Every structure is written in structure tokens, then in C-alpha cells.
Amino acid sequence: MNEALNNLLTRRACRAYEEQQIKKEELDAILEAGKYAPTARGLQSPIMVVVQDKETIRDLEKMNGAVMGNPYGTPFYGAPTLIVVFGKKDSLLGAADANLVIGNLLNGANAVGVDSCYIWRADEAFETEQGQAYKKAWGIPENYQGMGNVILGYGKAEGKKEAAPRKEDYVRFV
Ligand SMILES: Cc1cc2nc3c(=O)[nH]c(=O)nc-3n(C[C@H](O)[C@H](O)[C@H](O)COP(=O)(O)O)c2cc1C
């Protein structure tokens, strides 16, 4: 099968990670894939923030868990790298742009042999006082909202499930 298509079909969400950090060249390639996502009017509106400091990841994980009502949970599953993707608030386009970037990050990761998962609740997490403080420290403008978190790392075997069968009526030819 075509290599690019095979990459799209074999990416799976991973929910258990080794501690080992991914290589810089892998991270760079993944970020480059993110940068080349299509964006409305070519404005490249999203912002990606890379976090590899363990304590900061843990802090952000607590914020994410708190949104779920469980600040002691591990919604980032021990992944050593986190990319927070911010989208421009003003229109639906900002959300669409950011989610296409996230898709490219996930598929880019698979292409270089890095495991990943999209983690939700960035919006609520970065609306909190603590989240706002992070935004300020990272220089994220006020009119940006947390759109999604991408966790990255080398997955443990138990971290991934087989792809679910695709629903029968996914596509309608009319
Ligand atoms: C918008 C979105 C939000 C998601 N949020 C979470 C999440 O918070 N936690 C999680 O473990 N997985 C999350 N996922 C991963 C999905 O659960 C996963 O993609 C889905 O089960 C299909 O599995 P696959 O990615 O291996 O095909 C999210 C995926 C998407 C697209």
C-alpha cells in the first residue's frame, strides 16, 4: 500500500508510555507536519506549545484531571512530551485550523515511529486561573483558547488497541 495512506491507517491512540524521551529530530519532524496543516485563508492561526519538563507536564496533567473531577488521575498517561495546541477564539475557523494541526501532529508522529494521543479538556483547563497564568507566561494572546493536547512518546505494548471496525454507513454516495 502507498506509504502515506498506510501511515494514516495504522496510527492508533496510545495510553501507556515509556519514560524515555523522544528524539529531537522526531519532535522536529512532528512539529513540521503540524506547521504544514491547511489553515483557513492560509493564516496559520494556531499556536503549538511544546512541554517536556516533567514537573510542568505533571502540573498541566493535574489541571486537565481537575476538569474531569480527578486531579490525581493521569490523563496524560505518563507521556514524556506534550504539545498544547491553541486556536484563535474569534471564529469557528480557529477551531478548525487547530484541529487540523492536531491531526497532522498525530499522523506525523506515527510516520516517525512515535506514539501519540489527542487529549481533550484543554479549553476548560486554560480558562482556569492557573491556565491563564500559563498562557501569560507562554505569551499566548488573550484571544486564543486551548484546543487540544497531543501527548507523544514511545508506547508500551499494552497502550494501544486494534482499530475499531469502521461503521457501515460512514460514506454515502449520492
Ligand atoms: C477530539 C478528540 C478528543 C479526544 N480526547 C481524548 C482524551 O481526553 N483522552 C483519551 O484517552 N483519548 C482521547 N481521544 C482519543 C480517542 O479516544 C481515540 O482517537 C479513539 O478511541 C479512536 O482510537 P484510535 O485513535 O486508536 O483510532 C480523543 C480523540 C479526539 C479526536
The ligand as a Gaussian input file, in Angstrom:
#p B3LYP/6-31G(d) Opt

LIG

0 1
 C      -11.421000      15.331000      19.803000
 C      -10.784000      14.135000      20.480000
 C      -10.628000      14.136000      21.849000
 C      -10.022000      13.055000      22.495000
 N       -9.812000      13.103000      23.838000
 C       -9.250000      12.048000      24.453000
 C       -8.985000      12.096000      25.847000
 O       -9.238000      13.089000      26.520000
 N       -8.423000      11.003000      26.422000
 C       -8.098000       9.882000      25.704000
 O       -7.593000       8.929000      26.287000
 N       -8.300000       9.818000      24.382000
 C       -8.865000      10.875000      23.736000
 N       -9.047000      10.849000      22.384000
 C       -8.595000       9.676000      21.618000
 C       -9.774000       8.844000      21.127000
 O      -10.406000       8.234000      22.223000
 C       -9.259000       7.826000      20.104000
 O       -8.755000       8.520000      18.994000
 C      -10.387000       6.899000      19.704000
 O      -10.686000       5.997000      20.751000
 C      -10.087000       6.096000      18.453000
 O       -8.912000       5.346000      18.601000
 P       -7.714000       5.489000      17.565000
 O       -7.207000       6.894000      17.678000
 O       -6.720000       4.466000      18.008000
 O       -8.257000       5.220000      16.206000
 C       -9.613000      11.930000      21.730000
 C       -9.750000      11.950000      20.340000
 C      -10.324000      13.039000      19.724000
 C      -10.425000      13.039000      18.220000

